[in-house]
Amino acid sequence: MGRQNGKESIKIFSHLGNFDGERIGANKGEPVWNKVQFAEGDAVYVTVPGGEQCSGEIYKIYRDYTNTVTYTVYFTCQGENRSSGNFPANKIRKR
């Protein structure tokens, strides 16, 4: 239902009725979009700034300062030299 005063508001629907509450504890699970989806050495395509699709290879997986899974990729775009960059999972797909 959103966040209020730094707390996550939830609604529970059951056969006993509907209940409002606050989620407590750290065990909320990690969102699907932030789980590791590729492995080091995977052959991938990356979407670089400007929209071009370049072929590359996952070099390193890490979490950035916001705890978001990020991948360092060595890639080559058509007619260019090999480059490297850091990409979130939504800018990568398997080859």
N, C-alpha and C positions, 0 to 999 in steps of 0.2 A: 504494500500500500504506500510505500515511500519512506522517507526519513524525516523525523522530527526531533529537534534538539539532539542530533547526533545518534539517535536510536532508530533502528529499523522497525517500522510498524507492520504487523501482520494480521491477517484475518484467517481464522480457522473455521471451516464448515464441517459439521458433523451431524449425525442423526440426533444428537442431543441438543443441537442448536448452533448458532453462529457466535463466535467469540472474537473479540479484538484483543490484541496484546502487543508485546514488544519481544523481539528476538533477543535472546541473551546467550552468552557464551561465544567462543571463537570457532566453534565447529559448524560453520555455515557451508563449508565445502567451497571448492574453487569453481568459478564459472567455466563453462565448457570452452569459451573463446580464449581463456588464458591457460589452458593445459598444453603441455608439450605435445606437438603434433608431428614434428620432424626429428630426425636423428642426425648427428654429425656424419658427414659423408653422403647424405641423401642428394641425389640429382634433382634439381628443382628449376622452375621458372620463377623469376621475381619481376614484380611490376615496379619499375624505377620511377622517380619523380618525372612527370611528363607523360606517363602512361605506357612507355615502351616495355615490352616483355623481353627479358634477357635470360639466357640459360646460365645456371650456376650450380654451386655445390655448398651445402651447409658446412660451415667451418666450426662454429661454436654456438652453443645455446647458453643463454644467461638471463637473469632477471634484472631489468633496469631499476633505476631509483624509485619507480612507482610500483615495483613488484610485478611488472608486466613481462611475460615471456617474450624475449627478443632473440633474433637469430643473426649472427654475423655470417654473411654469404659472400663468397668469391664468385663474381659473375662476369660474363662477357656479352656485351650488346653487339649487334651486327655492325661490322666495320670498325670496332673500337678495341682497345687493349683491355686486358683483364683488370677489373676494379673490385673493390670490396665495399660493403655497406651493411648497416644494421636495419633489419626489417621485422615488423610484426607479422604474425601468422597470416593475417588477411591479405598480405601482399605477396604471398608465396603459394605455389602449388607444385605438386610432384610432377616430374617429367616422366 
